[in-house]
Amino acid sequence: MSPAPEGRAPDWRPTAPLENLRRRAELLTATRDFFARRGVLEVETPLLAHAPVPDLHLDSFEVTTGLGESLWLQTSPEYAMKRLLAASSGPIFQLSKAFRQGEAGRRHNPEFTLLEWYRPGFDHHALMDEMDAYLAAALPEIEPAERRTYTEAFEDAVGLDPHEATVGDLAAAGRAEALDAPDDLDRDGWLHLLLAQVVEPQLGRVDGDALRPTYLYDFPASQAALARIRTDPGRPPVAERFEVFVEGVELANGFHELTDAGEQRQRFEHELEARRAAGKSQVPLDERFLAALGAGLPDCAGVALGFDRLTMLAVGSDEITEVIAFPTARA
């Protein structure tokens, strides 16, 4: 932000109306009450860590300590929470600040709040059930959610089977939708682009003022991230993960968590290679997290929910600055 003109004080006031901040506080209380009733322990993990996520699509803020050491502000508390799970914490949740470079706009702020929780013994379907219960507690006016597989939603919106379509098929669909894409976009790139620009805007919509989430689940195996991959007889493999959409906007992202340390390391190395090919900075792998997986992460499912976006739904706002007291531009 530019300095204020000489003689004029900078605008110090919050961007969010006070009634919205009160509603946010109510949601925080309701969230803690929800998990307390279910015996889920609230935890706190570091914002600064010795390794960031290697994900091609996420860029972390690097912080220099002044002692010849670099740390990274976390894009999610996931790795540290899984270390607690491996140490036999049982079910846990956290309301945490998170930080991501290059994310600013009507629905994004570089500093934001995540609600993240993990449930030993759950798969992604059981966690979707609990997500239903949480959303009903947080937003009593919300309608019952619909659940659709990634394949069903993609076929309906794009007219292609995402598991069988070739790069040429996907590119032709993208051109038909007048999507702007580089000439060398690969198959996963087209899947991501078509999902974001064609499929997602149709999800979580209902006539009138009602809110009705859509759960999209069982993604292509190439988009597993930190989720398990399942192969059913006679069908292509799928990643056991889900995303939640309301009015075309992603609200949450959940996984039936991968517990195999060797496979996770291979996925991380693949991400590092993708970053290298894209000309992005190379980052260290989180060896403590990988060691925790090696020691034994329990079978579990976890989900991260954008708490600022939940608050936007609660107050009926399309601007994240209306639910954060001091967004980055006024911090």
C-alpha atoms as a printed R data frame, in Angstrom:
    type eleno elety resid chain resno       x       y       z
1   ATOM     1    CA   MET     A     1   0.000   0.000   0.000
2   ATOM     2    CA   SER     A     2   1.294   3.502  -0.793
3   ATOM     3    CA   PRO     A     3   2.079   5.810   2.102
4   ATOM     4    CA   ALA     A     4  -0.620   8.311   2.981
5   ATOM     5    CA   PRO     A     5  -0.185  11.809   1.507
6   ATOM     6    CA   GLU     A     6   1.668  14.170   3.817
7   ATOM     7    CA   GLY     A     7  -0.658  15.643   6.398
8   ATOM     8    CA   ARG     A     8  -3.273  12.881   6.064
9   ATOM     9    CA   ALA     A     9  -3.452   9.899   8.448
10  ATOM    10    CA   PRO     A    10  -3.667   6.442   6.811
11  ATOM    11    CA   ASP     A    11  -7.027   4.693   6.975
12  ATOM    12    CA   TRP     A    12  -6.804   2.671  10.182
13  ATOM    13    CA   ARG     A    13 -10.372   1.380  10.297
14  ATOM    14    CA   PRO     A    14 -11.368  -2.297   9.760
15  ATOM    15    CA   THR     A    15 -12.714  -3.160   6.334
16  ATOM    16    CA   ALA     A    16 -15.308  -5.537   7.800
17  ATOM    17    CA   PRO     A    17 -18.512  -4.205   9.385
18  ATOM    18    CA   LEU     A    18 -18.614  -4.909  13.111
19  ATOM    19    CA   GLU     A    19 -21.760  -7.018  12.749
20  ATOM    20    CA   ASN     A    20 -19.829  -9.315  10.390
21  ATOM    21    CA   LEU     A    21 -16.984  -9.605  12.893
22  ATOM    22    CA   ARG     A    22 -19.510 -10.522  15.584
23  ATOM    23    CA   ARG     A    23 -20.969 -13.219  13.305
24  ATOM    24    CA   ARG     A    24 -17.436 -14.495  12.724
25  ATOM    25    CA   ALA     A    25 -16.901 -14.733  16.485
26  ATOM    26    CA   GLU     A    26 -20.161 -16.654  16.817
27  ATOM    27    CA   LEU     A    27 -18.979 -19.121  14.165
28  ATOM    28    CA   LEU     A    28 -15.705 -19.624  16.020
29  ATOM    29    CA   THR     A    29 -17.632 -20.429  19.204
30  ATOM    30    CA   ALA     A    30 -20.038 -22.741  17.367
31  ATOM    31    CA   THR     A    31 -17.090 -24.560  15.768
32  ATOM    32    CA   ARG     A    32 -15.373 -25.199  19.091
33  ATOM    33    CA   ASP     A    33 -18.659 -26.327  20.643
34  ATOM    34    CA   PHE     A    34 -19.289 -28.734  17.742
35  ATOM    35    CA   PHE     A    35 -15.963 -30.500  18.126
36  ATOM    36    CA   ALA     A    36 -16.048 -30.450  21.934
37  ATOM    37    CA   ARG     A    37 -19.366 -32.327  21.870
38  ATOM    38    CA   ARG     A    38 -17.763 -34.941  19.596
39  ATOM    39    CA   GLY     A    39 -14.635 -35.391  21.672
40  ATOM    40    CA   VAL     A    40 -12.281 -33.896  19.074
41  ATOM    41    CA   LEU     A    41  -9.230 -32.252  20.654
42  ATOM    42    CA   GLU     A    42  -8.262 -28.711  19.674
43  ATOM    43    CA   VAL     A    43  -4.533 -28.418  18.911
44  ATOM    44    CA   GLU     A    44  -2.068 -25.716  17.931
45  ATOM    45    CA   THR     A    45   0.914 -26.227  15.610
46  ATOM    46    CA   PRO     A    46   3.658 -23.867  14.339
47  ATOM    47    CA   LEU     A    47   3.058 -21.365  11.577
48  ATOM    48    CA   LEU     A    48   6.781 -21.416  10.731
49  ATOM    49    CA   ALA     A    49   8.390 -24.691   9.668
50  ATOM    50    CA   HIS     A    50  11.662 -25.902   8.174
51  ATOM    51    CA   ALA     A    51   9.978 -27.117   4.968
52  ATOM    52    CA   PRO     A    52   6.998 -25.918   2.919
53  ATOM    53    CA   VAL     A    53   4.634 -27.969   0.779
54  ATOM    54    CA   PRO     A    54   6.240 -28.860  -2.593
55  ATOM    55    CA   ASP     A    55   2.900 -28.583  -4.449
56  ATOM    56    CA   LEU     A    56   3.352 -27.057  -7.907
57  ATOM    57    CA   HIS     A    57   0.287 -24.837  -7.448
58  ATOM    58    CA   LEU     A    58   1.166 -23.458  -3.990
59  ATOM    59    CA   ASP     A    59   3.872 -20.932  -3.177
60  ATOM    60    CA   SER     A    60   4.942 -20.365   0.420
61  ATOM    61    CA   PHE     A    61   6.382 -17.236   2.007
62  ATOM    62    CA   GLU     A    62  10.028 -17.756   2.941
63  ATOM    63    CA   VAL     A    63  11.216 -16.079   6.146
64  ATOM    64    CA   THR     A    64  14.850 -15.467   7.060
65  ATOM    65    CA   THR     A    65  15.546 -15.793  10.777
66  ATOM    66    CA   GLY     A    66  18.704 -13.692  10.814
67  ATOM    67    CA   LEU     A    67  20.633 -16.709  12.040
68  ATOM    68    CA   GLY     A    68  21.499 -18.060   8.614
69  ATOM    69    CA   GLU     A    69  18.325 -20.161   8.482
70  ATOM    70    CA   SER     A    70  15.244 -20.064   6.275
71  ATOM    71    CA   LEU     A    71  11.777 -21.030   7.463
72  ATOM    72    CA   TRP     A    72   8.450 -21.040   5.637
73  ATOM    73    CA   LEU     A    73   5.027 -19.796   6.665
74  ATOM    74    CA   GLN     A    74   2.708 -22.753   6.328
75  ATOM    75    CA   THR     A    75   0.033 -22.980   3.630
76  ATOM    76    CA   SER     A    76  -1.825 -25.439   5.905
77  ATOM    77    CA   PRO     A    77  -1.193 -27.074   9.305
78  ATOM    78    CA   GLU     A    78  -1.577 -30.508   7.683
79  ATOM    79    CA   TYR     A    79   1.934 -31.924   8.067
80  ATOM    80    CA   ALA     A    80   2.276 -30.955  11.729
81  ATOM    81    CA   MET     A    81  -1.211 -32.256  12.549
82  ATOM    82    CA   LYS     A    82  -0.381 -35.600  10.953
83  ATOM    83    CA   ARG     A    83   2.732 -35.770  13.118
84  ATOM    84    CA   LEU     A    84   0.406 -35.456  16.135
85  ATOM    85    CA   LEU     A    85  -1.821 -38.208  14.735
86  ATOM    86    CA   ALA     A    86   1.217 -40.477  14.331
87  ATOM    87    CA   ALA     A    87   2.006 -39.745  17.991
88  ATOM    88    CA   SER     A    88  -1.442 -41.162  18.949
89  ATOM    89    CA   SER     A    89  -3.263 -37.864  19.490
90  ATOM    90    CA   GLY     A    90  -6.612 -39.298  18.423
91  ATOM    91    CA   PRO     A    91  -9.142 -37.046  16.606
92  ATOM    92    CA   ILE     A    92  -7.959 -33.413  16.387
93  ATOM    93    CA   PHE     A    93  -8.975 -30.061  14.938
94  ATOM    94    CA   GLN     A    94  -7.339 -26.669  14.558
95  ATOM    95    CA   LEU     A    95  -8.381 -23.132  13.693
96  ATOM    96    CA   SER     A    96  -5.190 -21.805  12.162
97  ATOM    97    CA   LYS     A    97  -3.816 -18.916  10.172
98  ATOM    98    CA   ALA     A    98  -2.321 -19.979   6.840
99  ATOM    99    CA   PHE     A    99  -0.353 -18.084   4.195
100 ATOM   100    CA   ARG     A   100  -0.082 -18.391   0.415
101 ATOM   101    CA   GLN     A   101   1.737 -16.197  -2.058
102 ATOM   102    CA   GLY     A   102  -0.033 -14.828  -5.092
103 ATOM   103    CA   GLU     A   103  -3.543 -15.330  -3.710
104 ATOM   104    CA   ALA     A   104  -5.419 -12.047  -3.523
105 ATOM   105    CA   GLY     A   105  -8.841 -11.071  -4.810
106 ATOM   106    CA   ARG     A   106 -12.503 -11.055  -3.903
107 ATOM   107    CA   ARG     A   107 -12.245 -14.489  -2.257
108 ATOM   108    CA   HIS     A   108  -8.518 -14.615  -1.433
109 ATOM   109    CA   ASN     A   109  -6.178 -12.935   1.018
110 ATOM   110    CA   PRO     A   110  -2.504 -13.953   1.395
111 ATOM   111    CA   GLU     A   111  -3.174 -14.490   5.115
112 ATOM   112    CA   PHE     A   112  -6.341 -16.451   5.838
113 ATOM   113    CA   THR     A   113  -7.949 -18.791   8.355
114 ATOM   114    CA   LEU     A   114  -8.362 -22.549   7.938
115 ATOM   115    CA   LEU     A   115 -10.445 -24.972   9.933
116 ATOM   116    CA   GLU     A   116  -8.737 -28.341   9.602
117 ATOM   117    CA   TRP     A   117  -9.662 -31.608  11.286
118 ATOM   118    CA   TYR     A   118  -8.672 -35.292  11.208
119 ATOM   119    CA   ARG     A   119 -10.651 -38.381  12.130
120 ATOM   120    CA   PRO     A   120  -8.876 -41.716  12.745
121 ATOM   121    CA   GLY     A   121 -11.014 -44.608  11.505
122 ATOM   122    CA   PHE     A   122 -12.924 -42.458   8.975
123 ATOM   123    CA   ASP     A   123 -12.810 -42.674   5.181
124 ATOM   124    CA   HIS     A   124 -13.775 -39.751   2.962
125 ATOM   125    CA   HIS     A   125 -17.453 -40.752   2.940
126 ATOM   126    CA   ALA     A   126 -17.658 -40.786   6.741
127 ATOM   127    CA   LEU     A   127 -15.937 -37.404   6.797
128 ATOM   128    CA   MET     A   128 -18.463 -36.016   4.307
129 ATOM   129    CA   ASP     A   129 -21.172 -37.129   6.742
130 ATOM   130    CA   GLU     A   130 -19.473 -35.174   9.533
131 ATOM   131    CA   MET     A   131 -19.014 -32.193   7.244
132 ATOM   132    CA   ASP     A   132 -22.783 -32.246   6.688
133 ATOM   133    CA   ALA     A   133 -23.328 -32.123  10.454
134 ATOM   134    CA   TYR     A   134 -20.807 -29.317  10.911
135 ATOM   135    CA   LEU     A   135 -22.286 -27.144   8.151
136 ATOM   136    CA   ALA     A   136 -25.787 -27.658   9.560
137 ATOM   137    CA   ALA     A   137 -24.535 -26.524  12.984
138 ATOM   138    CA   ALA     A   138 -22.627 -23.529  11.609
139 ATOM   139    CA   LEU     A   139 -25.217 -22.446   9.030
140 ATOM   140    CA   PRO     A   140 -28.672 -23.635  10.154
141 ATOM   141    CA   GLU     A   141 -30.237 -22.276   6.947
142 ATOM   142    CA   ILE     A   142 -28.170 -24.536   4.711
143 ATOM   143    CA   GLU     A   143 -29.910 -27.132   2.525
144 ATOM   144    CA   PRO     A   144 -28.967 -30.850   2.507
145 ATOM   145    CA   ALA     A   145 -25.933 -31.386   0.281
146 ATOM   146    CA   GLU     A   146 -25.815 -33.327  -2.958
147 ATOM   147    CA   ARG     A   147 -22.924 -35.695  -3.705
148 ATOM   148    CA   ARG     A   148 -21.578 -36.316  -7.171
149 ATOM   149    CA   THR     A   149 -18.545 -38.153  -8.438
150 ATOM   150    CA   TYR     A   150 -15.962 -36.151 -10.329
151 ATOM   151    CA   THR     A   151 -16.776 -38.288 -13.380
152 ATOM   152    CA   GLU     A   152 -20.512 -37.543 -13.250
153 ATOM   153    CA   ALA     A   153 -20.025 -33.791 -12.881
154 ATOM   154    CA   PHE     A   154 -17.353 -33.643 -15.604
155 ATOM   155    CA   GLU     A   155 -19.435 -35.645 -18.078
156 ATOM   156    CA   ASP     A   156 -22.492 -33.466 -17.452
157 ATOM   157    CA   ALA     A   157 -20.648 -30.164 -17.848
158 ATOM   158    CA   VAL     A   158 -17.995 -30.996 -20.459
159 ATOM   159    CA   GLY     A   159 -19.467 -34.017 -22.226
160 ATOM   160    CA   LEU     A   160 -16.340 -36.161 -21.781
161 ATOM   161    CA   ASP     A   161 -15.285 -38.995 -19.519
162 ATOM   162    CA   PRO     A   162 -12.301 -37.468 -17.644
163 ATOM   163    CA   HIS     A   163 -10.639 -40.879 -17.294
164 ATOM   164    CA   GLU     A   164 -10.865 -41.815 -20.977
165 ATOM   165    CA   ALA     A   165 -10.567 -38.481 -22.814
166 ATOM   166    CA   THR     A   166  -7.290 -37.793 -24.608
167 ATOM   167    CA   VAL     A   167  -5.361 -34.535 -24.440
168 ATOM   168    CA   GLY     A   168  -6.780 -33.725 -27.880
169 ATOM   169    CA   ASP     A   169 -10.348 -34.346 -26.698
170 ATOM   170    CA   LEU     A   170  -9.855 -32.106 -23.674
171 ATOM   171    CA   ALA     A   171  -8.159 -29.374 -25.719
172 ATOM   172    CA   ALA     A   172 -11.039 -29.403 -28.222
173 ATOM   173    CA   ALA     A   173 -13.529 -29.048 -25.344
174 ATOM   174    CA   GLY     A   174 -11.481 -26.173 -23.958
175 ATOM   175    CA   ARG     A   175 -11.407 -24.402 -27.315
176 ATOM   176    CA   ALA     A   176 -15.171 -24.872 -27.636
177 ATOM   177    CA   GLU     A   177 -15.495 -23.042 -24.307
178 ATOM   178    CA   ALA     A   178 -13.062 -20.332 -25.491
179 ATOM   179    CA   LEU     A   179 -10.671 -21.089 -22.624
180 ATOM   180    CA   ASP     A   180  -7.312 -19.358 -22.669
181 ATOM   181    CA   ALA     A   181  -4.568 -21.989 -22.310
182 ATOM   182    CA   PRO     A   182  -0.915 -22.430 -23.338
183 ATOM   183    CA   ASP     A   183  -0.259 -24.590 -26.387
184 ATOM   184    CA   ASP     A   184   1.745 -27.148 -24.404
185 ATOM   185    CA   LEU     A   185  -0.815 -27.721 -21.642
186 ATOM   186    CA   ASP     A   186  -0.750 -31.395 -20.607
187 ATOM   187    CA   ARG     A   187  -3.657 -33.700 -19.794
188 ATOM   188    CA   ASP     A   188  -3.816 -32.860 -16.091
189 ATOM   189    CA   GLY     A   189  -3.537 -29.192 -16.942
190 ATOM   190    CA   TRP     A   190  -6.606 -29.434 -19.163
191 ATOM   191    CA   LEU     A   191  -8.502 -31.367 -16.500
192 ATOM   192    CA   HIS     A   192  -7.707 -28.663 -13.932
193 ATOM   193    CA   LEU     A   193  -8.649 -25.860 -16.312
194 ATOM   194    CA   LEU     A   194 -11.924 -27.416 -17.463
195 ATOM   195    CA   LEU     A   195 -12.879 -28.266 -13.887
196 ATOM   196    CA   ALA     A   196 -12.206 -24.721 -12.666
197 ATOM   197    CA   GLN     A   197 -13.750 -22.858 -15.607
198 ATOM   198    CA   VAL     A   198 -16.601 -25.126 -16.744
199 ATOM   199    CA   VAL     A   199 -17.538 -27.629 -14.026
200 ATOM   200    CA   GLU     A   200 -17.096 -25.791 -10.732
201 ATOM   201    CA   PRO     A   201 -19.256 -22.729 -11.582
202 ATOM   202    CA   GLN     A   202 -22.252 -25.094 -11.870
203 ATOM   203    CA   LEU     A   203 -21.760 -26.729  -8.458
204 ATOM   204    CA   GLY     A   204 -23.566 -25.901  -5.245
205 ATOM   205    CA   ARG     A   205 -26.321 -23.887  -6.875
206 ATOM   206    CA   VAL     A   206 -30.007 -23.842  -6.077
207 ATOM   207    CA   ASP     A   207 -32.867 -21.519  -7.019
208 ATOM   208    CA   GLY     A   208 -33.616 -18.615  -4.704
209 ATOM   209    CA   ASP     A   209 -31.585 -17.634  -1.655
210 ATOM   210    CA   ALA     A   210 -31.019 -21.153  -0.315
211 ATOM   211    CA   LEU     A   211 -27.505 -22.526   0.203
212 ATOM   212    CA   ARG     A   212 -26.987 -26.091  -0.996
213 ATOM   213    CA   PRO     A   213 -23.476 -27.551  -1.069
214 ATOM   214    CA   THR     A   214 -22.277 -30.019  -3.680
215 ATOM   215    CA   TYR     A   215 -19.650 -32.606  -2.719
216 ATOM   216    CA   LEU     A   216 -17.449 -33.667  -5.611
217 ATOM   217    CA   TYR     A   217 -15.619 -36.900  -4.818
218 ATOM   218    CA   ASP     A   218 -13.388 -39.650  -6.273
219 ATOM   219    CA   PHE     A   219 -11.022 -37.510  -8.352
220 ATOM   220    CA   PRO     A   220  -8.703 -38.852 -11.087
221 ATOM   221    CA   ALA     A   221  -5.767 -40.746  -9.582
222 ATOM   222    CA   SER     A   222  -3.337 -38.232 -11.128
223 ATOM   223    CA   GLN     A   223  -4.803 -35.606  -8.764
224 ATOM   224    CA   ALA     A   224  -4.464 -37.623  -5.556
225 ATOM   225    CA   ALA     A   225  -2.175 -35.133  -3.737
226 ATOM   226    CA   LEU     A   226  -2.085 -36.649  -0.225
227 ATOM   227    CA   ALA     A   227  -5.062 -38.990  -0.722
228 ATOM   228    CA   ARG     A   228  -5.248 -42.756  -1.133
229 ATOM   229    CA   ILE     A   229  -5.863 -44.267  -4.564
230 ATOM   230    CA   ARG     A   230  -8.550 -46.921  -4.989
231 ATOM   231    CA   THR     A   231  -8.960 -49.312  -7.899
232 ATOM   232    CA   ASP     A   232 -12.298 -51.084  -8.318
233 ATOM   233    CA   PRO     A   233 -12.571 -54.069 -10.690
234 ATOM   234    CA   GLY     A   234 -13.140 -52.964 -14.256
235 ATOM   235    CA   ARG     A   235 -12.907 -49.232 -13.449
236 ATOM   236    CA   PRO     A   236 -10.100 -46.661 -13.617
237 ATOM   237    CA   PRO     A   237  -8.314 -45.837 -10.352
238 ATOM   238    CA   VAL     A   238  -9.584 -42.840  -8.390
239 ATOM   239    CA   ALA     A   239  -8.234 -40.664  -5.603
240 ATOM   240    CA   GLU     A   240 -10.306 -40.971  -2.418
241 ATOM   241    CA   ARG     A   241 -10.806 -37.264  -1.883
242 ATOM   242    CA   PHE     A   242 -13.599 -34.711  -2.053
243 ATOM   243    CA   GLU     A   243 -14.159 -30.992  -2.464
244 ATOM   244    CA   VAL     A   244 -17.162 -28.998  -1.238
245 ATOM   245    CA   PHE     A   245 -18.672 -26.234  -3.359
246 ATOM   246    CA   VAL     A   246 -21.318 -23.629  -2.579
247 ATOM   247    CA   GLU     A   247 -22.499 -21.274  -5.331
248 ATOM   248    CA   GLY     A   248 -19.630 -22.380  -7.564
249 ATOM   249    CA   VAL     A   249 -16.970 -21.586  -4.940
250 ATOM   250    CA   GLU     A   250 -14.742 -24.177  -3.278
251 ATOM   251    CA   LEU     A   251 -15.303 -24.250   0.480
252 ATOM   252    CA   ALA     A   252 -13.367 -27.344   1.626
253 ATOM   253    CA   ASN     A   253 -10.990 -30.061   0.458
254 ATOM   254    CA   GLY     A   254 -10.824 -33.481   2.132
255 ATOM   255    CA   PHE     A   255  -8.859 -36.732   1.784
256 ATOM   256    CA   HIS     A   256  -8.908 -40.341   2.875
257 ATOM   257    CA   GLU     A   257  -5.298 -39.855   3.873
258 ATOM   258    CA   LEU     A   258  -2.325 -41.632   2.329
259 ATOM   259    CA   THR     A   259  -0.328 -43.427   5.054
260 ATOM   260    CA   ASP     A   260   2.480 -44.969   2.957
261 ATOM   261    CA   ALA     A   261   5.699 -42.994   3.526
262 ATOM   262    CA   GLY     A   262   7.436 -44.421   0.429
263 ATOM   263    CA   GLU     A   263   4.593 -43.526  -1.900
264 ATOM   264    CA   GLN     A   264   4.320 -40.066  -0.342
265 ATOM   265    CA   ARG     A   265   8.024 -39.426  -0.917
266 ATOM   266    CA   GLN     A   266   7.631 -40.440  -4.561
267 ATOM   267    CA   ARG     A   267   4.724 -38.012  -4.965
268 ATOM   268    CA   PHE     A   268   6.762 -35.218  -3.378
269 ATOM   269    CA   GLU     A   269   9.679 -35.899  -5.713
270 ATOM   270    CA   HIS     A   270   7.290 -35.794  -8.670
271 ATOM   271    CA   GLU     A   271   6.053 -32.389  -7.450
272 ATOM   272    CA   LEU     A   272   9.625 -31.124  -7.156
273 ATOM   273    CA   GLU     A   273  10.292 -32.207 -10.739
274 ATOM   274    CA   ALA     A   274   7.111 -30.418 -11.868
275 ATOM   275    CA   ARG     A   275   8.272 -27.276 -10.043
276 ATOM   276    CA   ARG     A   276  11.673 -27.542 -11.724
277 ATOM   277    CA   ALA     A   277  10.075 -27.895 -15.161
278 ATOM   278    CA   ALA     A   278   7.885 -24.865 -14.471
279 ATOM   279    CA   GLY     A   279  10.878 -22.773 -13.426
280 ATOM   280    CA   LYS     A   280   9.734 -22.523  -9.816
281 ATOM   281    CA   SER     A   281  12.032 -22.517  -6.801
282 ATOM   282    CA   GLN     A   282  13.155 -25.827  -5.352
283 ATOM   283    CA   VAL     A   283  12.217 -26.413  -1.727
284 ATOM   284    CA   PRO     A   284  13.316 -28.963   0.886
285 ATOM   285    CA   LEU     A   285  11.094 -31.917   1.687
286 ATOM   286    CA   ASP     A   286   9.573 -32.157   5.147
287 ATOM   287    CA   GLU     A   287  11.591 -35.090   6.462
288 ATOM   288    CA   ARG     A   288   9.933 -34.928   9.885
289 ATOM   289    CA   PHE     A   289   6.545 -35.409   8.251
290 ATOM   290    CA   LEU     A   290   7.827 -38.318   6.157
291 ATOM   291    CA   ALA     A   291   9.383 -39.867   9.281
292 ATOM   292    CA   ALA     A   292   6.010 -39.599  11.032
293 ATOM   293    CA   LEU     A   293   4.370 -41.463   8.142
294 ATOM   294    CA   GLY     A   294   7.085 -44.092   8.400
295 ATOM   295    CA   ALA     A   295   6.449 -44.474  12.121
296 ATOM   296    CA   GLY     A   296   2.771 -45.104  11.423
297 ATOM   297    CA   LEU     A   297  -0.017 -42.685  10.557
298 ATOM   298    CA   PRO     A   298  -3.354 -44.251  11.564
299 ATOM   299    CA   ASP     A   299  -6.001 -44.888   8.933
300 ATOM   300    CA   CYS     A   300  -7.804 -41.543   8.893
301 ATOM   301    CA   ALA     A   301  -9.546 -38.874   6.873
302 ATOM   302    CA   GLY     A   302  -8.947 -35.135   7.070
303 ATOM   303    CA   VAL     A   303 -10.408 -31.949   5.655
304 ATOM   304    CA   ALA     A   304  -9.452 -28.269   5.423
305 ATOM   305    CA   LEU     A   305 -12.241 -25.682   5.240
306 ATOM   306    CA   GLY     A   306 -11.800 -22.007   4.376
307 ATOM   307    CA   PHE     A   307 -13.182 -20.318   7.479
308 ATOM   308    CA   ASP     A   308 -13.246 -16.871   5.882
309 ATOM   309    CA   ARG     A   309 -15.365 -18.227   3.026
310 ATOM   310    CA   LEU     A   310 -17.693 -19.899   5.524
311 ATOM   311    CA   THR     A   311 -18.123 -16.512   7.204
312 ATOM   312    CA   MET     A   312 -18.828 -14.927   3.821
313 ATOM   313    CA   LEU     A   313 -21.673 -17.411   3.350
314 ATOM   314    CA   ALA     A   314 -22.974 -16.711   6.835
315 ATOM   315    CA   VAL     A   315 -23.208 -12.941   6.260
316 ATOM   316    CA   GLY     A   316 -24.124 -13.095   2.557
317 ATOM   317    CA   SER     A   317 -20.987 -11.355   1.272
318 ATOM   318    CA   ASP     A   318 -18.983 -11.851  -1.937
319 ATOM   319    CA   GLU     A   319 -15.934  -9.971  -0.613
320 ATOM   320    CA   ILE     A   320 -13.414 -11.501   1.786
321 ATOM   321    CA   THR     A   321 -12.508  -8.002   2.991
322 ATOM   322    CA   GLU     A   322 -15.997  -7.793   4.539
323 ATOM   323    CA   VAL     A   323 -15.269 -10.665   6.971
324 ATOM   324    CA   ILE     A   324 -11.627  -9.924   7.876
325 ATOM   325    CA   ALA     A   325 -10.937  -6.959  10.148
326 ATOM   326    CA   PHE     A   326  -7.642  -6.016   8.491
327 ATOM   327    CA   PRO     A   327  -6.829  -7.734   5.180
328 ATOM   328    CA   THR     A   328  -3.255  -7.587   3.939
329 ATOM   329    CA   ALA     A   329  -3.716  -4.250   2.142
330 ATOM   330    CA   ARG     A   330  -4.615  -2.637   5.482
331 ATOM   331    CA   ALA     A   331  -2.608  -4.800   7.888
